[in-house]
Amino acid sequence: MVLYTDWNSDGKLDLAVGLITAGQVNIHNGDGIGNFAAGNPISTGMQPRMILSKDLNGDGKPDLVVANQLSNNATVHLNTGTGFGNPTTLSTNTMGPEGSVLTDVNNDGKLDLVTANNTGGNVSIFLGTGPGTFAAAQNVTTANGCQAVVAIDVNGV
């Protein structure tokens, strides 16, 4: 998986590349003309499957969330401006998180994390509790093979 964003706030797109077998995401800083520096590794859990980026703590910097399939968790990496701090690990309490989305599921103005747990047969909902922090997982049963999740308002309320 690959994600583009301006990680270092220099106005140039950088890229994040998930390395499934290494249990890490490499951040490659871009020069604005299509070249990228060697990757700076960020340790995640085992088999990172989805990389998400949003400003989770309101500091204007894009933060990183990674769903880690074999670790049965997601890791939250807050952007310090010069790299990423120590990750916070969110346990799904189930198996196989893959697809994920950051959205406000309870309309409280805080981003929440939802993971699709392939072999667990459910989705995990982590409600945002404050700047870059989340509550423990609430799991909703679906079926085995759940690999993706999308957040949309289906009833217009």
N, CA, C and O atoms as a GROMACS GRO file, in nm:
protein
  628
    1MET      N    1   0.082  -0.117   0.000
    1MET     CA    2   0.000   0.000   0.000
    1MET      C    3   0.087   0.124   0.000
    1MET      O    4   0.196   0.124   0.057
    2VAL      N    5   0.039   0.227  -0.064
    2VAL     CA    6   0.113   0.353  -0.078
    2VAL      C    7   0.017   0.468  -0.049
    2VAL      O    8  -0.100   0.465  -0.089
    3LEU      N    9   0.066   0.568   0.021
    3LEU     CA   10  -0.014   0.687   0.051
    3LEU      C   11   0.072   0.810   0.031
    3LEU      O   12   0.185   0.816   0.080
    4TYR      N   13   0.019   0.909  -0.041
    4TYR     CA   14   0.089   1.036  -0.062
    4TYR      C   15   0.031   1.142   0.028
    4TYR      O   16  -0.091   1.154   0.040
    5THR      N   17   0.117   1.219   0.091
    5THR     CA   18   0.079   1.340   0.164
    5THR      C   19   0.207   1.417   0.194
    5THR      O   20   0.317   1.366   0.171
    6ASP      N   21   0.195   1.537   0.244
    6ASP     CA   22   0.313   1.617   0.279
    6ASP      C   23   0.345   1.595   0.426
    6ASP      O   24   0.300   1.672   0.512
    7TRP      N   25   0.422   1.492   0.455
    7TRP     CA   26   0.451   1.454   0.594
    7TRP      C   27   0.535   1.558   0.667
    7TRP      O   28   0.515   1.579   0.787
    8ASN      N   29   0.629   1.624   0.597
    8ASN     CA   30   0.722   1.714   0.665
    8ASN      C   31   0.690   1.862   0.646
    8ASN      O   32   0.771   1.948   0.679
    9SER      N   33   0.573   1.892   0.593
    9SER     CA   34   0.522   2.031   0.580
    9SER      C   35   0.614   2.122   0.500
    9SER      O   36   0.626   2.240   0.530
   10ASP      N   37   0.680   2.066   0.396
   10ASP     CA   38   0.765   2.149   0.310
   10ASP      C   39   0.696   2.188   0.180
   10ASP      O   40   0.757   2.248   0.092
   11GLY      N   41   0.566   2.154   0.168
   11GLY     CA   42   0.490   2.188   0.049
   11GLY      C   43   0.508   2.091  -0.066
   11GLY      O   44   0.457   2.114  -0.176
   12LYS      N   45   0.581   1.982  -0.043
   12LYS     CA   46   0.605   1.881  -0.147
   12LYS      C   47   0.550   1.747  -0.101
   12LYS      O   48   0.563   1.709   0.015
   13LEU      N   49   0.487   1.676  -0.195
   13LEU     CA   50   0.430   1.546  -0.159
   13LEU      C   51   0.539   1.445  -0.124
   13LEU      O   52   0.641   1.435  -0.191
   14ASP      N   53   0.513   1.372  -0.018
   14ASP     CA   54   0.599   1.263   0.026
   14ASP      C   55   0.516   1.136   0.013
   14ASP      O   56   0.396   1.142  -0.010
   15LEU      N   57   0.580   1.022   0.027
   15LEU     CA   58   0.502   0.900   0.020
   15LEU      C   59   0.534   0.806   0.134
   15LEU      O   60   0.646   0.800   0.184
   16ALA      N   61   0.430   0.733   0.174
   16ALA     CA   62   0.442   0.630   0.277
   16ALA      C   63   0.418   0.497   0.208
   16ALA      O   64   0.320   0.480   0.135
   17VAL      N   65   0.507   0.402   0.231
   17VAL     CA   66   0.497   0.270   0.170
   17VAL      C   67   0.494   0.166   0.280
   17VAL      O   68   0.586   0.159   0.362
   18GLY      N   69   0.389   0.086   0.283
   18GLY     CA   70   0.378  -0.021   0.381
   18GLY      C   71   0.457  -0.142   0.337
   18GLY      O   72   0.444  -0.188   0.223
   19LEU      N   73   0.538  -0.194   0.426
   19LEU     CA   74   0.618  -0.312   0.398
   19LEU      C   75   0.564  -0.427   0.483
   19LEU      O   76   0.595  -0.438   0.601
   20ILE      N   77   0.482  -0.511   0.420
   20ILE     CA   78   0.410  -0.616   0.492
   20ILE      C   79   0.503  -0.710   0.566
   20ILE      O   80   0.481  -0.739   0.683
   21THR      N   81   0.608  -0.757   0.500
   21THR     CA   82   0.695  -0.857   0.564
   21THR      C   83   0.787  -0.796   0.668
   21THR      O   84   0.837  -0.868   0.756
   22ALA      N   85   0.811  -0.665   0.661
   22ALA     CA   86   0.902  -0.600   0.756
   22ALA      C   87   0.830  -0.543   0.878
   22ALA      O   88   0.895  -0.508   0.976
   23GLY      N   89   0.697  -0.533   0.874
   23GLY     CA   90   0.625  -0.474   0.985
   23GLY      C   91   0.657  -0.328   1.004
   23GLY      O   92   0.678  -0.281   1.116
   24GLN      N   93   0.662  -0.255   0.893
   24GLN     CA   94   0.693  -0.113   0.902
   24GLN      C   95   0.635  -0.037   0.783
   24GLN      O   96   0.593  -0.096   0.683
   25VAL      N   97   0.633   0.093   0.799
   25VAL     CA   98   0.599   0.186   0.692
   25VAL      C   99   0.721   0.273   0.670
   25VAL      O  100   0.778   0.327   0.766
   26ASN      N  101   0.761   0.288   0.545
   26ASN     CA  102   0.873   0.377   0.514
   26ASN      C  103   0.819   0.509   0.462
   26ASN      O  104   0.731   0.512   0.375
   27ILE      N  105   0.871   0.619   0.516
   27ILE     CA  106   0.835   0.753   0.470
   27ILE      C  107   0.947   0.802   0.378
   27ILE      O  108   1.063   0.808   0.418
   28HIS      N  109   0.910   0.835   0.254
   28HIS     CA  110   1.006   0.885   0.154
   28HIS      C  111   0.973   1.031   0.127
   28HIS      O  112   0.867   1.062   0.073
   29ASN      N  113   1.063   1.122   0.164
   29ASN     CA  114   1.041   1.264   0.140
   29ASN      C  115   1.060   1.296  -0.008
   29ASN      O  116   1.158   1.254  -0.070
   30GLY      N  117   0.965   1.373  -0.063
   30GLY     CA  118   0.970   1.411  -0.204
   30GLY      C  119   1.038   1.545  -0.224
   30GLY      O  120   1.043   1.628  -0.134
   31ASP      N  121   1.092   1.563  -0.346
   31ASP     CA  122   1.158   1.690  -0.378
   31ASP      C  123   1.070   1.781  -0.463
   31ASP      O  124   1.114   1.890  -0.501
   32GLY      N  125   0.948   1.739  -0.493
   32GLY     CA  126   0.856   1.821  -0.570
   32GLY      C  127   0.865   1.803  -0.720
   32GLY      O  128   0.781   1.856  -0.793
   33ILE      N  129   0.965   1.729  -0.768
   33ILE     CA  130   0.978   1.706  -0.912
   33ILE      C  131   0.979   1.556  -0.946
   33ILE      O  132   1.026   1.515  -1.052
   34GLY      N  133   0.925   1.477  -0.852
   34GLY     CA  134   0.908   1.334  -0.880
   34GLY      C  135   1.014   1.243  -0.823
   34GLY      O  136   1.011   1.122  -0.846
   35ASN      N  137   1.109   1.297  -0.748
   35ASN     CA  138   1.212   1.215  -0.685
   35ASN      C  139   1.183   1.203  -0.536
   35ASN      O  140   1.128   1.293  -0.473
   36PHE      N  141   1.222   1.087  -0.481
   36PHE     CA  142   1.197   1.062  -0.340
   36PHE      C  143   1.323   1.009  -0.273
   36PHE      O  144   1.396   0.929  -0.331
   37ALA      N  145   1.347   1.056  -0.152
   37ALA     CA  146   1.465   1.014  -0.074
   37ALA      C  147   1.446   0.870  -0.026
   37ALA      O  148   1.335   0.816  -0.029
   38ALA      N  149   1.553   0.811   0.018
   38ALA     CA  150   1.545   0.678   0.079
   38ALA      C  151   1.448   0.684   0.196
   38ALA      O  152   1.433   0.788   0.260
   39GLY      N  153   1.382   0.573   0.223
   39GLY     CA  154   1.278   0.570   0.324
   39GLY      C  155   1.328   0.574   0.466
   39GLY      O  156   1.430   0.514   0.500
   40ASN      N  157   1.254   0.646   0.550
   40ASN     CA  158   1.275   0.646   0.694
   40ASN      C  159   1.174   0.550   0.754
   40ASN      O  160   1.054   0.576   0.746
   41PRO      N  161   1.220   0.439   0.814
   41PRO     CA  162   1.125   0.338   0.863
   41PRO      C  163   1.054   0.377   0.991
   41PRO      O  164   1.112   0.438   1.082
   42ILE      N  165   0.927   0.341   0.997
   42ILE     CA  166   0.846   0.356   1.117
   42ILE      C  167   0.794   0.218   1.151
   42ILE      O  168   0.726   0.156   1.070
   43SER      N  169   0.825   0.170   1.269
   43SER     CA  170   0.779   0.038   1.310
   43SER      C  171   0.629   0.040   1.335
   43SER      O  172   0.576   0.130   1.401
   44THR      N  173   0.562  -0.061   1.281
   44THR     CA  174   0.418  -0.077   1.302
   44THR      C  175   0.399  -0.214   1.365
   44THR      O  176   0.489  -0.264   1.432
   45GLY      N  177   0.286  -0.273   1.346
   45GLY     CA  178   0.265  -0.411   1.387
   45GLY      C  179   0.299  -0.504   1.271
   45GLY      O  180   0.349  -0.460   1.168
   46MET      N  181   0.270  -0.631   1.290
   46MET     CA  182   0.301  -0.730   1.187
   46MET      C  183   0.198  -0.724   1.074
   46MET      O  184   0.077  -0.721   1.099
   47GLN      N  185   0.246  -0.724   0.953
   47GLN     CA  186   0.168  -0.716   0.830
   47GLN      C  187   0.077  -0.594   0.823
   47GLN      O  188  -0.045  -0.606   0.829
   48PRO      N  189   0.137  -0.475   0.812
   48PRO     CA  190   0.054  -0.355   0.793
   48PRO      C  191  -0.026  -0.367   0.664
   48PRO      O  192   0.031  -0.395   0.558
   49ARG      N  193  -0.157  -0.346   0.672
   49ARG     CA  194  -0.246  -0.365   0.557
   49ARG      C  195  -0.311  -0.237   0.506
   49ARG      O  196  -0.349  -0.231   0.390
   50MET      N  197  -0.324  -0.137   0.590
   50MET     CA  198  -0.389  -0.013   0.549
   50MET      C  199  -0.319   0.102   0.618
   50MET      O  200  -0.292   0.098   0.738
   51ILE      N  201  -0.290   0.207   0.539
   51ILE     CA  202  -0.230   0.329   0.592
   51ILE      C  203  -0.332   0.442   0.575
   51ILE      O  204  -0.384   0.462   0.465
   52LEU      N  205  -0.358   0.512   0.681
   52LEU     CA  206  -0.448   0.627   0.678
   52LEU      C  207  -0.375   0.750   0.728
   52LEU      O  208  -0.281   0.740   0.807
   53SER      N  209  -0.418   0.867   0.682
   53SER     CA  210  -0.356   0.991   0.729
   53SER      C  211  -0.462   1.099   0.747
   53SER      O  212  -0.538   1.129   0.656
   54LYS      N  213  -0.464   1.156   0.864
   54LYS     CA  214  -0.547   1.273   0.898
   54LYS      C  215  -0.476   1.342   1.013
   54LYS      O  216  -0.394   1.282   1.082
   55ASP      N  217  -0.508   1.469   1.033
   55ASP     CA  218  -0.458   1.540   1.150
   55ASP      C  219  -0.544   1.500   1.269
   55ASP      O  220  -0.656   1.549   1.284
   56LEU      N  221  -0.492   1.413   1.352
   56LEU     CA  222  -0.570   1.358   1.463
   56LEU      C  223  -0.567   1.445   1.588
   56LEU      O  224  -0.658   1.436   1.670
   57ASN      N  225  -0.465   1.527   1.604
   57ASN     CA  226  -0.452   1.603   1.728
   57ASN      C  227  -0.461   1.755   1.709
   57ASN      O  228  -0.431   1.830   1.802
   58GLY      N  229  -0.502   1.800   1.591
   58GLY     CA  230  -0.528   1.942   1.570
   58GLY      C  231  -0.406   2.031   1.560
   58GLY      O  232  -0.418   2.152   1.576
   59ASP      N  233  -0.288   1.973   1.533
   59ASP     CA  234  -0.167   2.056   1.522
   59ASP      C  235  -0.134   2.095   1.379
   59ASP      O  236  -0.031   2.158   1.354
   60GLY      N  237  -0.219   2.057   1.283
   60GLY     CA  238  -0.196   2.093   1.144
   60GLY      C  239  -0.104   1.997   1.068
   60GLY      O  240  -0.079   2.017   0.949
   61LYS      N  241  -0.055   1.895   1.135
   61LYS     CA  242   0.035   1.798   1.070
   61LYS      C  243  -0.040   1.667   1.046
   61LYS      O  244  -0.117   1.624   1.132
   62PRO      N  245  -0.018   1.604   0.930
   62PRO     CA  246  -0.086   1.477   0.904
   62PRO      C  247  -0.026   1.366   0.991
   62PRO      O  248   0.096   1.344   0.991
   63ASP      N  249  -0.112   1.297   1.063
   63ASP     CA  250  -0.069   1.185   1.145
   63ASP      C  251  -0.093   1.056   1.068
   63ASP      O  252  -0.152   1.057   0.960
   64LEU      N  253  -0.048   0.946   1.122
   64LEU     CA  254  -0.048   0.818   1.053
   64LEU      C  255  -0.119   0.714   1.138
   64LEU      O  256  -0.093   0.701   1.257
   65VAL      N  257  -0.209   0.639   1.074
   65VAL     CA  258  -0.275   0.525   1.139
   65VAL      C  259  -0.254   0.404   1.049
   65VAL      O  260  -0.273   0.412   0.928
   66VAL      N  261  -0.213   0.292   1.109
   66VAL     CA  262  -0.184   0.172   1.032
   66VAL      C  263  -0.261   0.054   1.091
   66VAL      O  264  -0.252   0.028   1.211
   67ALA      N  265  -0.336  -0.017   1.006
   67ALA     CA  266  -0.403  -0.142   1.048
   67ALA      C  267  -0.305  -0.256   1.024
   67ALA      O  268  -0.254  -0.272   0.913
   68ASN      N  269  -0.280  -0.335   1.128
   68ASN     CA  270  -0.180  -0.442   1.124
   68ASN      C  271  -0.247  -0.578   1.138
   68ASN      O  272  -0.291  -0.615   1.247
   69GLN      N  273  -0.254  -0.651   1.028
   69GLN     CA  274  -0.333  -0.772   1.024
   69GLN      C  275  -0.289  -0.881   1.122
   69GLN      O  276  -0.371  -0.932   1.197
   70LEU      N  277  -0.162  -0.916   1.122
   70LEU     CA  278  -0.119  -1.028   1.208
   70LEU      C  279  -0.097  -0.989   1.353
   70LEU      O  280  -0.090  -1.076   1.440
   71SER      N  281  -0.088  -0.860   1.380
   71SER     CA  282  -0.077  -0.814   1.519
   71SER      C  283  -0.214  -0.792   1.582
   71SER      O  284  -0.226  -0.773   1.703
   72ASN      N  285  -0.319  -0.796   1.499
   72ASN     CA  286  -0.456  -0.776   1.546
   72ASN      C  287  -0.472  -0.641   1.616
   72ASN      O  288  -0.534  -0.631   1.722
   73ASN      N  289  -0.413  -0.537   1.552
   73ASN     CA  290  -0.422  -0.405   1.611
   73ASN      C  291  -0.408  -0.297   1.504
   73ASN      O  292  -0.385  -0.325   1.387
   74ALA      N  293  -0.423  -0.176   1.549
   74ALA     CA  294  -0.391  -0.058   1.468
   74ALA      C  295  -0.293   0.024   1.549
   74ALA      O  296  -0.300   0.028   1.672
   75THR      N  297  -0.201   0.090   1.481
   75THR     CA  298  -0.106   0.176   1.550
   75THR      C  299  -0.128   0.320   1.505
   75THR      O  300  -0.149   0.348   1.387
   76VAL      N  301  -0.124   0.411   1.602
   76VAL     CA  302  -0.143   0.554   1.579
   76VAL      C  303  -0.007   0.621   1.599
   76VAL      O  304   0.054   0.608   1.705
   77HIS      N  305   0.039   0.692   1.496
   77HIS     CA  306   0.170   0.758   1.498
   77HIS      C  307   0.147   0.907   1.480
   77HIS      O  308   0.110   0.951   1.371
   78LEU      N  309   0.168   0.985   1.585
   78LEU     CA  310   0.148   1.130   1.576
   78LEU      C  311   0.272   1.196   1.517
   78LEU      O  312   0.385   1.165   1.555
   79ASN      N  313   0.249   1.285   1.423
   79ASN     CA  314   0.354   1.355   1.350
   79ASN      C  315   0.409   1.468   1.437
   79ASN      O  316   0.333   1.555   1.481
   80THR      N  317   0.539   1.466   1.461
   80THR     CA  318   0.602   1.570   1.544
   80THR      C  319   0.651   1.688   1.460
   80THR      O  320   0.691   1.791   1.514
   81GLY      N  321   0.650   1.673   1.328
   81GLY     CA  322   0.705   1.774   1.239
   81GLY      C  323   0.843   1.737   1.191
   81GLY      O  324   0.886   1.779   1.083
   82THR      N  325   0.914   1.657   1.270
   82THR     CA  326   1.046   1.608   1.230
   82THR      C  327   1.048   1.456   1.224
   82THR      O  328   1.154   1.395   1.207
   83GLY      N  329   0.934   1.396   1.238
   83GLY     CA  330   0.921   1.250   1.237
   83GLY      C  331   0.794   1.211   1.308
   83GLY      O  332   0.698   1.289   1.313
   84PHE      N  333   0.793   1.093   1.364
   84PHE     CA  334   0.675   1.043   1.433
   84PHE      C  335   0.714   0.997   1.573
   84PHE      O  336   0.818   0.935   1.592
   85GLY      N  337   0.629   1.030   1.670
   85GLY     CA  338   0.655   0.989   1.808
   85GLY      C  339   0.629   0.841   1.828
   85GLY      O  340   0.598   0.768   1.733
   86ASN      N  341   0.641   0.797   1.951
   86ASN     CA  342   0.613   0.657   1.983
   86ASN      C  343   0.467   0.627   1.952
   86ASN      O  344   0.378   0.705   1.985
   87PRO      N  345   0.442   0.512   1.890
   87PRO     CA  346   0.304   0.481   1.852
   87PRO      C  347   0.218   0.441   1.971
   87PRO      O  348   0.267   0.392   2.072
   88THR      N  349   0.090   0.463   1.955
   88THR     CA  350  -0.010   0.410   2.046
   88THR      C  351  -0.071   0.289   1.977
   88THR      O  352  -0.108   0.297   1.860
   89THR      N  353  -0.082   0.179   2.048
   89THR     CA  354  -0.137   0.056   1.991
   89THR      C  355  -0.282   0.038   2.036
   89THR      O  356  -0.312   0.044   2.155
   90LEU      N  357  -0.370   0.016   1.938
   90LEU     CA  358  -0.512  -0.007   1.964
   90LEU      C  359  -0.545  -0.151   1.930
   90LEU      O  360  -0.540  -0.190   1.814
   91SER      N  361  -0.578  -0.232   2.030
   91SER     CA  362  -0.609  -0.372   2.006
   91SER      C  363  -0.752  -0.387   1.955
   91SER      O  364  -0.845  -0.327   2.008
   92THR      N  365  -0.768  -0.468   1.850
   92THR     CA  366  -0.902  -0.495   1.798
   92THR      C  367  -0.972  -0.602   1.880
   92THR      O  368  -1.093  -0.622   1.866
   93ASN      N  369  -0.898  -0.673   1.966
   93ASN     CA  370  -0.953  -0.784   2.044
   93ASN      C  371  -1.014  -0.892   1.954
   93ASN      O  372  -1.102  -0.967   1.997
   94THR      N  373  -0.967  -0.898   1.832
   94THR     CA  374  -1.014  -0.995   1.734
   94THR      C  375  -0.905  -1.010   1.629
   94THR      O  376  -0.798  -0.952   1.643
   95MET      N  377  -0.931  -1.086   1.526
   95MET     CA  378  -0.824  -1.118   1.430
   95MET      C  379  -0.840  -1.048   1.296
   95MET      O  380  -0.951  -1.032   1.244
   96GLY      N  381  -0.726  -1.007   1.240
   96GLY     CA  382  -0.714  -0.969   1.100
   96GLY      C  383  -0.761  -0.833   1.054
   96GLY      O  384  -0.827  -0.826   0.951
   97PRO      N  385  -0.730  -0.723   1.124
   97PRO     CA  386  -0.771  -0.594   1.070
   97PRO      C  387  -0.702  -0.565   0.936
   97PRO      O  388  -0.582  -0.582   0.922
   98GLU      N  389  -0.781  -0.521   0.841
   98GLU     CA  390  -0.729  -0.488   0.707
   98GLU      C  391  -0.776  -0.349   0.667
   98GLU      O  392  -0.708  -0.250   0.696
   99GLY      N  393  -0.890  -0.340   0.600
   99GLY     CA  394  -0.941  -0.210   0.558
   99GLY      C  395  -0.980  -0.126   0.678
   99GLY      O  396  -1.026  -0.178   0.779
  100SER      N  397  -0.961   0.004   0.666
  100SER     CA  398  -0.990   0.094   0.777
  100SER      C  399  -1.036   0.229   0.724
  100SER      O  400  -1.013   0.263   0.608
  101VAL      N  401  -1.101   0.305   0.810
  101VAL     CA  402  -1.144   0.439   0.774
  101VAL      C  403  -1.142   0.526   0.900
  101VAL      O  404  -1.171   0.479   1.010
  102LEU      N  405  -1.107   0.653   0.881
  102LEU     CA  406  -1.117   0.753   0.988
  102LEU      C  407  -1.237   0.840   0.954
  102LEU      O  408  -1.242   0.900   0.847
  103THR      N  409  -1.332   0.847   1.045
  103THR     CA  410  -1.454   0.924   1.025
  103THR      C  411  -1.513   0.956   1.162
  103THR      O  412  -1.467   0.902   1.262
  104ASP      N  413  -1.612   1.040   1.167
  104ASP     CA  414  -1.678   1.073   1.294
  104ASP      C  415  -1.809   0.994   1.300
  104ASP      O  416  -1.912   1.043   1.253
  105VAL      N  417  -1.806   0.874   1.357
  105VAL     CA  418  -1.925   0.788   1.355
  105VAL      C  419  -2.033   0.832   1.453
  105VAL      O  420  -2.150   0.799   1.433
  106ASN      N  421  -1.998   0.904   1.557
  106ASN     CA  422  -2.098   0.944   1.658
  106ASN      C  423  -2.124   1.094   1.660
  106ASN      O  424  -2.186   1.144   1.755
  107ASN      N  425  -2.080   1.167   1.560
  107ASN     CA  426  -2.108   1.310   1.544
  107ASN      C  427  -2.071   1.395   1.665
  107ASN      O  428  -2.143   1.488   1.701
  108ASP      N  429  -1.956   1.362   1.728
  108ASP     CA  430  -1.910   1.443   1.842
  108ASP      C  431  -1.797   1.538   1.803
  108ASP      O  432  -1.741   1.606   1.889
  109GLY      N  433  -1.764   1.543   1.673
  109GLY     CA  434  -1.658   1.632   1.626
  109GLY      C  435  -1.518   1.573   1.637
  109GLY      O  436  -1.421   1.640   1.602
  110LYS      N  437  -1.506   1.448   1.684
  110LYS     CA  438  -1.376   1.382   1.697
  110LYS      C  439  -1.369   1.267   1.597
  110LYS      O  440  -1.466   1.194   1.577
  111LEU      N  441  -1.253   1.252   1.535
  111LEU     CA  442  -1.235   1.141   1.442
  111LEU      C  443  -1.234   1.009   1.516
  111LEU      O  444  -1.174   0.996   1.623
  112ASP      N  445  -1.302   0.911   1.458
  112ASP     CA  446  -1.305   0.776   1.510
  112ASP      C  447  -1.238   0.685   1.407
  112ASP      O  448  -1.230   0.720   1.290
  113LEU      N  449  -1.192   0.569   1.451
  113LEU     CA  450  -1.129   0.471   1.363
  113LEU      C  451  -1.217   0.348   1.355
  113LEU      O  452  -1.264   0.298   1.458
  114VAL      N  453  -1.240   0.300   1.233
  114VAL     CA  454  -1.314   0.176   1.212
  114VAL      C  455  -1.226   0.083   1.130
  114VAL      O  456  -1.174   0.122   1.026
  115THR      N  457  -1.208  -0.042   1.179
  115THR     CA  458  -1.129  -0.140   1.106
  115THR      C  459  -1.217  -0.258   1.065
  115THR      O  460  -1.303  -0.302   1.142
  116ALA      N  461  -1.196  -0.309   0.944
  116ALA     CA  462  -1.262  -0.431   0.897
  116ALA      C  463  -1.171  -0.547   0.933
  116ALA      O  464  -1.056  -0.552   0.888
  117ASN      N  465  -1.220  -0.640   1.013
  117ASN     CA  466  -1.138  -0.750   1.064
  117ASN      C  467  -1.169  -0.878   0.988
  117ASN      O  468  -1.267  -0.947   1.018
  118ASN      N  469  -1.086  -0.908   0.890
  118ASN     CA  470  -1.109  -1.015   0.795
  118ASN      C  471  -1.140  -1.149   0.861
  118ASN      O  472  -1.249  -1.204   0.841
  119THR      N  473  -1.048  -1.202   0.938
  119THR     CA  474  -1.068  -1.334   0.997
  119THR      C  475  -1.145  -1.329   1.128
  119THR      O  476  -1.184  -1.433   1.181
  120GLY      N  477  -1.167  -1.211   1.182
  120GLY     CA  478  -1.244  -1.196   1.305
  120GLY      C  479  -1.393  -1.193   1.282
  120GLY      O  480  -1.471  -1.213   1.375
  121GLY      N  481  -1.434  -1.169   1.158
  121GLY     CA  482  -1.577  -1.165   1.128
  121GLY      C  483  -1.649  -1.047   1.189
  121GLY      O  484  -1.765  -1.058   1.228
  122ASN      N  485  -1.580  -0.932   1.198
  122ASN     CA  486  -1.642  -0.815   1.258
  122ASN      C  487  -1.570  -0.688   1.216
  122ASN      O  488  -1.469  -0.692   1.145
  123VAL      N  489  -1.622  -0.576   1.260
  123VAL     CA  490  -1.553  -0.448   1.248
  123VAL      C  491  -1.530  -0.396   1.390
  123VAL      O  492  -1.612  -0.418   1.479
  124SER      N  493  -1.418  -0.327   1.408
  124SER     CA  494  -1.388  -0.264   1.537
  124SER      C  495  -1.407  -0.114   1.522
  124SER      O  496  -1.360  -0.054   1.425
  125ILE      N  497  -1.475  -0.055   1.618
  125ILE     CA  498  -1.497   0.090   1.621
  125ILE      C  499  -1.423   0.145   1.742
  125ILE      O  500  -1.451   0.108   1.856
  126PHE      N  501  -1.328   0.234   1.716
  126PHE     CA  502  -1.253   0.302   1.821
  126PHE      C  503  -1.299   0.447   1.822
  126PHE      O  504  -1.265   0.524   1.732
  127LEU      N  505  -1.376   0.486   1.922
  127LEU     CA  506  -1.425   0.623   1.929
  127LEU      C  507  -1.312   0.716   1.971
  127LEU      O  508  -1.237   0.687   2.064
  128GLY      N  509  -1.302   0.829   1.901
  128GLY     CA  510  -1.203   0.930   1.936
  128GLY      C  511  -1.237   0.993   2.069
  128GLY      O  512  -1.352   1.028   2.094
  129THR      N  513  -1.137   1.007   2.156
  129THR     CA  514  -1.162   1.062   2.290
  129THR      C  515  -1.095   1.197   2.312
  129THR      O  516  -1.117   1.261   2.415
  130GLY      N  517  -1.014   1.239   2.218
  130GLY     CA  518  -0.943   1.365   2.234
  130GLY      C  519  -0.834   1.375   2.131
  130GLY      O  520  -0.834   1.298   2.035
  131PRO      N  521  -0.743   1.466   2.149
  131PRO     CA  522  -0.640   1.488   2.049
  131PRO      C  523  -0.552   1.364   2.026
  131PRO      O  524  -0.457   1.340   2.100
  132GLY      N  525  -0.584   1.287   1.923
  132GLY     CA  526  -0.502   1.173   1.884
  132GLY      C  527  -0.520   1.050   1.969
  132GLY      O  528  -0.438   0.958   1.963
  133THR      N  529  -0.626   1.044   2.050
  133THR     CA  530  -0.648   0.929   2.137
  133THR      C  531  -0.783   0.864   2.105
  133THR      O  532  -0.874   0.928   2.053
  134PHE      N  533  -0.792   0.735   2.139
  134PHE     CA  534  -0.912   0.658   2.108
  134PHE      C  535  -0.949   0.568   2.225
  134PHE      O  536  -0.863   0.525   2.301
  135ALA      N  537  -1.079   0.541   2.238
  135ALA     CA  538  -1.128   0.446   2.337
  135ALA      C  539  -1.102   0.304   2.290
  135ALA      O  540  -1.066   0.282   2.174
  136ALA      N  541  -1.121   0.207   2.379
  136ALA     CA  542  -1.107   0.066   2.344
  136ALA      C  543  -1.209   0.028   2.237
  136ALA      O  544  -1.312   0.094   2.221
  137ALA      N  545  -1.178  -0.078   2.165
  137ALA     CA  546  -1.261  -0.123   2.053
  137ALA      C  547  -1.399  -0.167   2.099
  137ALA      O  548  -1.415  -0.234   2.201
  138GLN      N  549  -1.499  -0.128   2.019
  138GLN     CA  550  -1.633  -0.185   2.027
  138GLN      C  551  -1.647  -0.266   1.900
  138GLN      O  552  -1.635  -0.211   1.790
  139ASN      N  553  -1.672  -0.396   1.910
  139ASN     CA  554  -1.680  -0.481   1.792
  139ASN      C  555  -1.823  -0.508   1.752
  139ASN      O  556  -1.910  -0.534   1.836
  140VAL      N  557  -1.846  -0.502   1.621
  140VAL     CA  558  -1.977  -0.529   1.563
  140VAL      C  559  -1.962  -0.649   1.470
  140VAL      O  560  -1.881  -0.645   1.377
  141THR      N  561  -2.039  -0.754   1.492
  141THR     CA  562  -2.029  -0.876   1.413
  141THR      C  563  -2.075  -0.853   1.270
  141THR      O  564  -2.179  -0.791   1.246
  142THR      N  565  -1.996  -0.904   1.176
  142THR     CA  566  -2.033  -0.900   1.034
  142THR      C  567  -2.026  -1.044   0.984
  142THR      O  568  -2.118  -1.122   1.007
  143ALA      N  569  -1.919  -1.080   0.917
  143ALA     CA  570  -1.894  -1.216   0.870
  143ALA      C  571  -1.747  -1.228   0.839
  143ALA      O  572  -1.680  -1.128   0.815
  144ASN      N  573  -1.694  -1.350   0.840
  144ASN     CA  574  -1.555  -1.369   0.800
  144ASN      C  575  -1.537  -1.322   0.657
  144ASN      O  576  -1.627  -1.333   0.574
  145GLY      N  577  -1.419  -1.270   0.629
  145GLY     CA  578  -1.389  -1.220   0.496
  145GLY      C  579  -1.412  -1.070   0.480
  145GLY      O  580  -1.397  -1.017   0.370
  146CYS      N  581  -1.447  -1.001   0.588
  146CYS     CA  582  -1.467  -0.855   0.584
  146CYS      C  583  -1.332  -0.788   0.566
  146CYS      O  584  -1.251  -0.786   0.659
  147GLN      N  585  -1.306  -0.732   0.448
  147GLN     CA  586  -1.174  -0.674   0.419
  147GLN      C  587  -1.175  -0.524   0.400
  147GLN      O  588  -1.070  -0.461   0.398
  148ALA      N  589  -1.292  -0.465   0.385
  148ALA     CA  590  -1.298  -0.321   0.360
  148ALA      C  591  -1.415  -0.261   0.437
  148ALA      O  592  -1.513  -0.329   0.468
  149VAL      N  593  -1.403  -0.133   0.465
  149VAL     CA  594  -1.510  -0.061   0.532
  149VAL      C  595  -1.514   0.080   0.474
  149VAL      O  596  -1.411   0.141   0.449
  150VAL      N  597  -1.636   0.130   0.454
  150VAL     CA  598  -1.657   0.264   0.402
  150VAL      C  599  -1.758   0.332   0.492
  150VAL      O  600  -1.855   0.269   0.536
  151ALA      N  601  -1.737   0.458   0.522
  151ALA     CA  602  -1.830   0.533   0.606
  151ALA      C  603  -1.911   0.629   0.520
  151ALA      O  604  -1.856   0.721   0.460
  152ILE      N  605  -2.042   0.607   0.514
  152ILE     CA  606  -2.132   0.698   0.443
  152ILE      C  607  -2.260   0.715   0.526
  152ILE      O  608  -2.294   0.630   0.608
  153ASP      N  609  -2.331   0.824   0.503
  153ASP     CA  610  -2.457   0.847   0.570
  153ASP      C  611  -2.567   0.793   0.479
  153ASP      O  612  -2.601   0.855   0.378
  154VAL      N  613  -2.623   0.678   0.515
  154VAL     CA  614  -2.721   0.614   0.428
  154VAL      C  615  -2.865   0.661   0.452
  154VAL      O  616  -2.951   0.639   0.368
  155ASN      N  617  -2.892   0.726   0.566
  155ASN     CA  618  -3.029   0.769   0.593
  155ASN      C  619  -3.045   0.921   0.599
  155ASN      O  620  -3.154   0.970   0.626
  156GLY      N  621  -2.940   0.995   0.575
  156GLY     CA  622  -2.949   1.140   0.568
  156GLY      C  623  -2.969   1.210   0.700
  156GLY      O  624  -2.999   1.329   0.702
  157VAL      N  625  -2.954   1.141   0.811
  157VAL     CA  626  -2.975   1.201   0.943
  157VAL      C  627  -2.843   1.242   1.001
  157VAL      O  628  -2.838   1.295   1.112
   0.00000   0.00000   0.00000
